[in-house]
Amino acid sequence: MMPSSRRHRRSPWLTRWQPLVAMGLASALVSCAASDASDTAPAPEAPAVTDTVRQPVTLTWTLGAKYDATQANIDFRVYSSRATRIEVWIYKTAQGAQEVVSYVMSKGSDNVWSKSVSVNTLKTSYGLTGTVYYGYRAWGPNWTWSSSWSKTNNTVGFGSDVDTAGNRFNPNKLLWDPYALELSHDPVNPSNQDATVFASGPTHRYKDSGPYAPKGIVLLPDTTATGTKPTRAFKDDIIYEVHLRGLTKQDTGSGLDSTCLGTYKTAGQKAAQLAALGITAVEFLPLHETDNGNNDTVVSTAGDNYWGYMNLSYFAPDRRYACDQTAGGPTREFKAMVKAFHDAGIKVLVDVVYNHTGEGGGWVSGDPSTYNVMSYRGLDNPTYYSLTKDMKFNWDNTGVGGNFNTFNPTAQNVILHSLSYWKDTLGVDGFRFDLASVLGNVYEHETNEHSGYLYERDNLNTALNRITAQLEPRPEGGGAGTDYIAEPWAIGGNSYQVGNFPAKWREWNGAFRDTFRKDQNELGVTAVKPGDLATRFAGSSDLYGDDGRKPAASVNFMVAHDGFTLKDLYSCNGKNNGQAWPFGPSDGGDDSNHSWDQGGSALLQRQAARNGLAFLMLSAGVPMMTGGDEFLRSQNCNNNAYNLDSSGNWLNYAWSTEQSNFRLFAKNLIAFRKAHPALRPAEFYLPTDTNGNVMEQLRWFKPDGAVANTAYFDDTNNHALAYRIDATEFSGETVSAIYVAYNGWSANVNFTLPWPGTGKQWYRVTDTCSWIEARGADQVTLNPGSTDLIGGENANYGLCGRGVLVLVAK
């Protein structure tokens, strides 16, 4: 999470790929929100961004299992360029039973294997009158087909677990369809605790996974509405990142359906409350199907998978988050949730993981034979995964099993079709891409000439550029389109790319996070220049303005799901991940968090948290807060709670008085940002207009009231800074100017106020210092009255150590 480090929760699985105690899916529970590294050379300049309007392209595809127009037949279609035989196996029940029938599929010139099956035949000949479950068995060069093969004579045709071309066919493994719209269950669940049935290798290759494997579900057409999508410009959004289950799992006092807590249904019922807080976009952690069905049965955390960054399907909504888990239920319930958010004016963003899959990596370090063969790997391993030059191992910039082969056109199509399905059919408004640098990779596999990874921003054939070329991004000024947000780093190579993503992309700004954390919590330890603070306050033009992108390209955050909560950032000197349930134990976690407990003072901890929230809401760019930060949620200093599907990790709505007061502060500060366009500029603040006239949109000041110069900006001994925004330059403003002062010193600093405008006076909106708590719950006054009059030009204001002051001129 922090500079020059990786997510430590990954590291154990890089050296020991043995099966997990309860699940056996190698590395299947480790999240992939990796860290950035700040010691990377500056990115090259990119072509200027143009915001031309294009006609949206509707993507179509025929892969998957679908009823035909008359619903008399089911058409099964799956891709494999290397298989020599594929059969579709059909089941009456999801698990624990044998198939009712299997059919040989035919290969077309496009490498798509197909079979049309009569619904009437399934009914009359095989008694299948309900839900149709299905999977595939495939043969290829490393395991040739023989007519004598059967589930009881299943060694026939075996050549190797993996051959020199990277093939990993194994007909003993029932494979789920990469395009399945729902999966029946998770590989490891209360009914199956044995994950070895999915593995290859000498010990497991002959085990039949058919009775246990997740099956695709053939869905009938669904007409559930998703409502009208908001068209708001991204620059005007307030993002709320949260885990869907954790949002409502223990919310028993908000009038939600108590029988469905932790589901899509109750998440939708939470929409009005989030809208009242001021949230305009909810960003859910991954909602693609992941192996988490065993969470509630595991006494320890060894087998838990809470965050969900090991996706099993890029099309299927996670069944565990549905109150209605019948066939089609997760899809209908998800769409109804989206409509509820849309009806409240809130966008739905989803965290997506297209850099790797839940099939994981090798079970034993250095052993190429033992891998999970569950879906992609058993259909066309070299197409779907980046491999080493001997084609035996995964190329890995994710730390959790290897890169999805994002430069391969067929693998790219899976990504594009998945995105299209989630935005057009399921109604999603935007996506946050985990380890998004992997999507900019230009090598499919390692060769003698190059490694298997190289990020190239301007290569039009990367997944990154195909996404924004074929799936229309939202225009800067708002309108129809989709918001695309990158986590702009991965592991190794040139994967740290903050500020260097293609046009139309937004990015998590790790530099924003680290600059303010260091300045707040490492006074006298880490050198931070006032100029660094100014750059982050003003939208990080050094990262985004150089290539023509706008301030909204910067998604500003102080904390995310990955790491400390906002409260813990200012309450913990270090991680405490080895504690007992429900706050632990969790392995890994970063050792360098730029955190500090403010000397152990709860009063100062709340003050520091108010500052952190103020940095977000007063800076150009788009603020992202994490669910529960508005009421000072704590994880008891656990900074890597990926495996805690527990009451300690779910949002707890039993607030203390201090928590309720902080939430009101957050609500009012959000409202203040939304009320003032000057805080949400479409362009970077400019000192002159296009005619060269002085505009003075933004001016920086030293505490003594003098204009800050280069010498002041570059001096790391200076820790106090103020700025004045001329609000008259922004349409819709109700004040003439906004003044923000930040005192990073530990002691009081006197600020001399600048000119408020002719006939205007400065009024206090808020002061984050601890004295404000004496005012009671209403710690931010949105419409300053006479009691908050401070004065005019040259008035003095004493600001406490580590405090933020906000004034408006009226």
N, C-alpha and C positions, 0 to 999 in steps of 0.2 A: 504494500500500500504506500509506503514511504519511499523517498528517493533511494536509488542504488540498492534496492532490495526486492525480493520476490515475496509472494504470499507464502508464508511458511507452512500453511496447512497443506500445500502441495508436496513439500519436499520429502516426507516419508515415503510417498508412493513412487517417487523417482528412483529410489534405491531398493525398494522391496515391493514387488508387484504381486505378492501372494494374495489369495482371496481374502476378503474381509471375513471376520469371524461369523457374522450372521448372514451375510449376503453372498459373498464370493465374487461379486463384480469388482474386478480390479480397479481401484481408485474411483469407484462409482460415486462416492459421497463427497468428493472434494470439489468445491466451487471453483469457478474459473474467472473471477473478477480479479485479475492479476494486477500487479503494481506497476507504477511508472518509474522511470529512472531519470533524474534531472541532470545527469552528467553527459547528456547527448549533445552532439554538435547541432547548431541551428539548422533548421530545415531550409532547403532551397526555396526560392521564390516560385510561386505557382502562377498560372495564367489568371488574369482578372476574372472575377465572377460576373456573369451576366444573368439577369433574372428574366429571361425570355419565357413567354407563355407557350407551352406546347400542348397539343392534344394528347390527353392520357391514352396510353396503350392498354388495351384489355388483353391480358395473357390468358391463353386457353391451353388445356392439356387433356390428354385422354388416359393418363396413367391412373392406377388405383382400381377400385372395385365399385361399379355403379350399376344401378338399374337402368335399363334402356327406357325410351320414351313411353313405352306401353307397360312398363314394369313386369313384362312377361319373361325377361331374361336378365341375367346379371353378367356384365362384361368385366372380366379380370384382365388387367394389363400391367406388366411389370418390365422394367428395363434390365438387361444384362447383355453386354457385348462379348462376354467370355464363356458363359454357360454353354454346355452342350445338350442339356436337358433340364427343363423346369416343369414341375407338377404343382397344381393348386390342390390343396387338401382342405376339405370342408367339414365343419364340425357343427353339432347341435348345441353343444355347451362349451363354455369358455375354457375350462380346465378340468383335468381329472378323468377325461373320457377319450376314447379313440375316435378317429374320423369316421364319418358316414360314407364318404366317397372321395376319390381323388381323380383328377383329370390331367392328362398330358397337354401342355400348352404348345402353341406353334410360334416359331420365331419369324418376325418380319424383317424386311430389309433395313429397317431403322433400329434394329436390335431390341425391339419391343416384343415381348412374348405375350400372347393373348389366348383367351379361351372364353367363349360365350356359353353360359349354362342356363338351361331352362328352369324357371322357377317351378313350373308344374311338375317337371321330372323330380326335382328335389323333394317336392311334397308327396307325390304319389309313389315314387320308387324308394324313397329313403326316409319318409316320414318327417321331413324337416318343414315344419309349418311356422316356426317362430324366427327368432333372430338368426341370421346366417353369419357364422364365424369362419375365418379362413386363414391360411398361411401357405407358404411355399417351401418346397424342397428342391434343391438345385444340385446338379452335377457339372463337373468341368474337367479341365486337363489334369488337375492334381487328384481327382477322385472320379474315375470314369464310370459311366452308367453300364449296368449289366442287368439283363432281364431276370437274373436270379437274385438280385438284391431285394431284400424285404426287411422289415423292422426286426425280424428274428434272425435274418442272415445278412447282417448289416456291415460286415467287414469287406464285402465283395467290392472290388473296384478301387480300394484305397491305394494311393500312391505315396502321398505325403500330406502333412497338415498344411504346408505352404510350399509352393514350387518356385522356381527361379523367376517366374513372371509375376509373382505376388498373389497367385490365386489361392483362395482358402475355401473352396467348395467342400461341403460336408452334408450329404443327404440325411444324416441322422439328426440334423438340427432343423426344426421347423422355423422358418424365417417369417417375421412379420413384414408386411408391405410398407415400404417407405412412404407411400402415399395414402395409407389408411387414415380415414377421417376420425376414427376413434379406435382405441385399443381396449381389449376386454379387461385386462388386469395387468399388474406389474409382474416382472419375472420372479422376484422374491416377495412373498406375501404370506399371510397367516396359513394358507393352504400348501405352500411350498417354501420350505426353508433351505432347500438344497440348490445352490446356484451352480454347482459343478455340472449340472445337466446341460448347461449352455456352452460349455468349454470344449475346445479341441485339445490336442496333445495326447500323448500315449495313455494317460490315465482316464481321460474323459471322452475321447473322440467317438466311441461307440455307444455312448449313452443317448437314448432317444429323448429329445426335448419336447416332442409333440404334445403329450398330455399336460405339460407345464407351461409351455411358451405362451406369451400374449398372442392373441389372434386379432386380426383386423375385423372390424364390424362393418357389414354392408348397411349403409344408412339409406332410408327412404328420404326423398326431398323434404326439406323443412322450410317453413315460411315465417318463422319467428322474426319479428322486426327488431332492428338495432337502433331505430330512431334517427334523428337528423344530426349529422356530424357537425360539431362546432367548426367554424372557419377562422377562428381567431389567429392573428399573427403569432408566431412562436415567441417573439420578443415580449409579448404581453402575458405569457404564461407563468404560473406559479406551480412548480412540479412537486408532487408528494410521492416519494419512492417508498413502497411498502410491500410487505409479503401478504398475499391475498388471504391465506389462512390466518396469519397472525393479526390481521386487521380486525377481525370480529370473533375470533375463537373464544375469547373470554369477555365479550361485551354483553353482559346480562342486564344492563340498565338502560339501554337505548331504545327499547321497544322492538328489537329485531326478533325474527322467528327463532325461538330458543331451540327448536329441534334441528336447525340448520346452521348453527354457528360455525364459522370458519369456511364458508362455501361461497360460490359465486352469488347465490341468492342473497345472503345477508350482506355481502360486499356491496351489492346494488342498493340494498336498503340503507346503506351508510352514506350514499351519495349526497343527500340533502345536508347532512351534518358537515361533510367535507366542503361543500359549497359555501355553507355559512362561515366556515373558517377562512374562506377566501381562496381555496385551492381551485385551480382551473384545469389541471392535468394530473391524473393519478397514474403513476408508473409502477406496474406490478412486477415483482421478481418473476422468473420464468414460469410460464403457464403451459408450455408444451409438456406432454406426458413424460414423467420421470419416475424412477423407481423409488417411491416413498410409501408404498402401501404397507410396508412392514414397520413403519415408525412406531405405531402405538403398541406393538407387541414386544418391542425391544426394551429390556429393563435398563441396560446401560446405553450409552450413546454410540457404541462402536458401530452399529449398523444404521444409524439414522441419517436421513438425507432431507434436510429441511429447506434449504435455499432453492434447490432444484436445478443446479447447473449441469446435470448429466441427462440430457434429453434423449428419450427413446423414439420420439416421433416429432417431426416438424409440422404436422398437420393436426394431430389429435389434442384437444384440450385435456388437461390433467383430470382424470376421472375422480381422483380423491377429493378434489375441490368442489365436486358437485353434490348437492343434496339429493338430486334425482340421478341415480347411477344406472338406470335402465338404458338400453340401447337408444342412443340419440339424446338421452337426458343431459349429459355434460354440454353438448353443443347447444341445445335449446336454452339451458340455464345460463350459459356464458353469454349468449346473444341477448337474453333478457337483462342480464347485468349491464351490458354495454348500453342498452337503451335507457336504463335507469340513470346512468351517468350522463348520457347525452341529454336526457330530459332536464338534468340539473345544470347543463351548460359545461360539463366537464369532459375533457378529452380522456380517452383510455389509451395509454402507452403500455407496451409489453416488452420486457427484457427478453431478448432472443439470443440463442447460443448456436450460431452456425459455424463456429470454429472447430468444434469437436462434437462427438456424440456419446451417448451413454453406453455404447459397446465397450468403451474403455480401452486400455492398452494391454501389454503382455502381463501375464500372471507372475512370471519369474524373470528377473533381470537377466538379460543375455540369452534367454531361451525363446527362439522364434516359434516354437510349436504350440504353446498353450495360450490361446486367445479366446475371448468370447466370440461365438459365431451366432449372431442373433438376427441380423437384418442386412444392412449394407455390406458387411464383411463377407457374408455368405452368398451374396448375389453378384458382386463385382468389386472386390476389394481394391484393385488399383485405380478404378474409376472414382471411388468415393473417398479414399484416404491417400494422403501424401505419404510416400514410402522412402526408405533409405535406398541407396543405390543397389544393394543386393536384393531389394524388394522383399526382405524378410521382416522388417520392423517398421513401425510408424515413425514418420518425421514429426517432431514434437516441439511446438512453440506454445503449448497450452499447459503443460505440466500434468495433464490428466488423461493421457492416453493417445495423443497424436492429433495432427491437424486433419480436419475435413479438407478434401482436395478442392479448395475453392477456386482454383484456376482451371479446373476441368469443366468444359461447357455443360456436360450432363449433370455434374454435381452442382454447378451454378444454377441450373434450371430447377433443381430441388429447392434451393434457397428462394429463387424468384417466384416459383409457384406457391411455396409456403407463404411468403409475404403477401402475395396477391390474394390468397385464400383468406388469410386473417384480416386483411384490410377491407376486402370487397364483400366477402360473405359473412365473416364474423363481426365486422364493423369497427375494427381497431383503427385508431387515428395516427399512431406512430409507434416507433420501435427504438429501443435502446439496444445496441449490438455489443454483446460481451466480447472482449478481446478482439476488437474489430480490425486491428492491424492484420490479422490472419486473412481477412477477406481481401486484403490488398496484395497478397502473395502472387508472384508471377511464375513460380516453379511448381510443377505437379509433383515431381520426385527429385531426390538427390541424384546427381550424376557425377562423373569424374570432373566435369567442368565447373560445377557449382553445387552449393548446398541445396537443401530442399526448401529454403525460405529466402525471399527477398521482397521487401515492400517497395512497390512503385506506385506513387500517387497518380501519375498521369497516364498510366497504361489503361487504355479504354476497354481492354478485355478482362480486367479484374472484376471480381464480384462487386466490389465497391462501386465502380463506375457503371456497371450494368444495372445495378439497383436504381441509381438516380436517373439513368438514361431511359429505363423502361417502366419504372413505377414512379409516377410524377411526384416530385417533392412539393411541399407547400411553398408558395411564393413568399418572399420576405414580408410583403404587406398583408398577408393573410389570404384566405380563399380556399378553394378545394385543393386537396393534396395531402401528402403524408409527411410527418416529421421524422427525420432520420438522425439518431443520436449515436455517436461512437464512443465506446470506451477505447481511447486511442493508444493502447499499448498491449503488449503480450509478453512473452518471455524470450529473451535472446535475440540475436541478429540485430537488424535495424528496426525493431518492432516498436520502440518508443517514438511516437509520432504526434505528440500533442502539438496542435497548430498546423499540422501538415496533412490534413485530410482533403479530399477533393471538394470542389464547389458543391454547394447544396447540403453538405453535411454539417451537423452540430457536433460538439465534442464535450465530454466531461473535462473540465479544466483543472487538472491536478496541480498546476502552478498556482492557481487561485487558492486552493486549499492549503498548500504547503506554505505559501508566503504569509498568509494571515496566522496560521497556526504557530509558525516560528516566531513571528513578531509578538504574538500574545503570550506565548508560553516559554520562550527561551531568551528573554531579555538578558543581555550580558553573556550569553552563551553562543548564539548564532547571529551573525551579522545580517541585518535586513536594511536595505536602503529605503528612505522615504520614496524615492523614485519607483521602487518595486511596488510599494503599496499603492502609489498613484496609478500605476499602470493597471493593476488589478481592479481598483475602484472604477476605472474609466472603461473597462470592457476588454482589456488585454489586446490592444491593437498590435502589440509586438508579435502576437501569435496569429491573429486573424486578419488584421488590416493590411498586412503586406501582400496578401493574395486577393484582395478585393472583397473578402467576406465582411460581414457586418458584426456588430456586438452580439447579436443573438446567436452567433456561432459558438459562443462561450456559455456552457452550462456550468454555472458557479455552484460550488458546494463546499461545505465545511466538513461534513461527514456523509457517509453512505452506509448501506447495509453492511458493507465489508469494512470492519474496523469498529472503533468506539462509537457510541451514540454521542449526541451533542453534550449531554450531561456528563458522560464519562470522560469525554475529551478534557474537561476542566475539573474532574474529580479524581482522576487516576494518574498516578505517576508512571505506571506500567501496567501491562496486561496481567490478568489473573484468570487463566484459562483452565487451571487444574482443579477448580473448586467442584463441589458436589452438585448433583442435580438439584434444582432445575436450571442453574446458571452454568453448568459444566458437567463433566469435563469436556473440553474441546482441545484438539491438538493444533499445532501450528500457531499462526497469528504473528503479526509483525512485532519486532522488538523495538522499533523506532517509530513512535507515533506523534512526536512533537506535542505531547500532552503534559499537563501539570495540574496538581490538585489545589492550586492557589493557596498553599500553606495550610490546607485542611479546613479552611473557613467556608462553611456552607453559604454564607452571605456573599462572599466573593466568588464562589463557584457560580451562583445564579447570575451575578453581575457579568462574569466572563461569558456565560451562555447568552445573555442578552446581547453582548457585543458580537458574538458569532452570528447570531440571527440578524443583527443590524448590518454586518458586512454583506450578507446575502441580499437583503432587501434594499440596500442603498447603492448597490453597484450596478453598472451597465452590464448587460448580459441577461441570462435567464436563471433565476434562483431555483435550486433544488434542495428541499429539506427531506429528511427521512422520517417515516411514520413514527410518531411518538415524541419527536424532538420538540413539538409544540407544547408538550406538558412534561418535559424533562424526564423522559423514559430512560431507565438505566438497565444495563446488562451486567451490573456488578463487576465492571472492569474486564469482562470477557470481550476480546476484540476479534474473535473468530468463531462466532456462534452459528456456523453453517449447519451443525448437526443437532441443534437443540430445538426439536419440535416439542416445546414445553411451555408451561405457564411463565417461566422466566424469560421467554423470548417473545411470547405473544403480547400484544399491546394490552396494558392493564389500565382500565378506566376508573379505578378507585383512587381518585386523586386527593392528595393533601391540599391544604390551603395554598401553599407555595406553588404547587403544580397548577392549580386552577388559575392563580394569578398570572403565572408565566404564560399559560395558554391564551389568556386575554391579551397580554402584551403581544404575543405572536399574531393573534388575530388582528389587532389594531395596526401593527406594523405592516402586515400584509396589505391591509386596506389602505394604509398611507401610500405604499408603493403603487397600488392599483389606481389611486386617485391622482397620481402625478406623472403625466407623460414624460416629464423631464428626467425621471429616473429610469425610463425605458426607451432610450433613444434608438431610432432606426439606423442612424449612422453614428460613427465615432464623433465625439464632441470635437468641434472645430473652432479655432480662434478667429477665422475669417470666413466670409461667404464666398460664393463663386466669383464675385466681382472684386474681391480683395478687401472688402469693408470689414472692419473689426466687429466681430460678433460677440466675443467674450462669453460663449456658451458655458465654458468651464474655466475657472481660474483657481490656481493653487496658492495657498497662503502659509506662511510661517506663523507660529503662535503670536508673534508681536504685531501681526497685521500686515507685514510687508509681503510682497509677492515672492513666492518661493522661486529660487533660481537653480541653475544646474548644480552649483556648488552645494546648495542645501540638499537637493535631491540625492546627490552622490555620497553624502557624508553619513556613514553608518552610525555615527554618534548621535544623530538626530532621531528622535522617536515620537515627534508630535507633528501633525499635519492637518490642514483644513482645506476645504474647497467650497467654492460658491458656484452654483449653477444658475445661469440667467434663464429663469423659467419662461420669460416672455417670448423666447425663441421657439416655444413648443405649443402647438395647437392644443386647446382644451385645458390649459393650465389655469388654476384659480389663484395662484400666488405669483408674485413677481420674481422671487428668488428662493432658492433652497441652500442652506449652509450646513455643512457637516464637519465636525471637528473630531479628531481621534487623538487621544493622549495615550501613547504606548508606554510612557514612563510609569514607574511605580508610585510616584508622588504627584500631587496637584500641579497643574500647569495653568497659567492665566492666558486666555485667548482674547486678543483684541479683534473686535468684529469689523468686517468690511462694510462697504456701502450697501444698504438694503434696497436702494432705488429711491427716486425722488418722492418725498412725502410718505415713505414707508418706514416701518419699524420691524425689528426682529422679534418674533414670538417663539417660545419654546414648544416644540412638538414632543420631544423626549430627551431625557438624559439617562443613560443606562446605569449611572452610579447607584450605589446601594441605598442612598438616602431616598430614592424614588419609591422604594417599597412602602415608605410611611404614607404615601398618597393612597394606599389601598390597591384594589384590583385594577383600576383603570390607570395603568402605567403609561399609556400613550394617549395624548389628547389630539384627536384628528382635526378638530376645528378650534385652534388656539383662541382663547379668550383673553380678556384684559388681565386675568390673574397670572398669565404666562408671558406677559410683556417683559422683554429683556432690555430693549433700548435700540438706539440707532447706531450710525457709524461711529466707530471708536469706543463703543461700550465694551466693558470688560466682563469676561465670564471665567470663573475659576472652575476648571474641570478636573475631577478626581483622577488619581492614577488609574490607568487602564480603563478609561471610560470613553463613551461616544456621546456626542451632543448633536441634536438635530434641531435646526431653526427654520422657520419660513418667514419671508418678508411679506407684510400686508400693510 
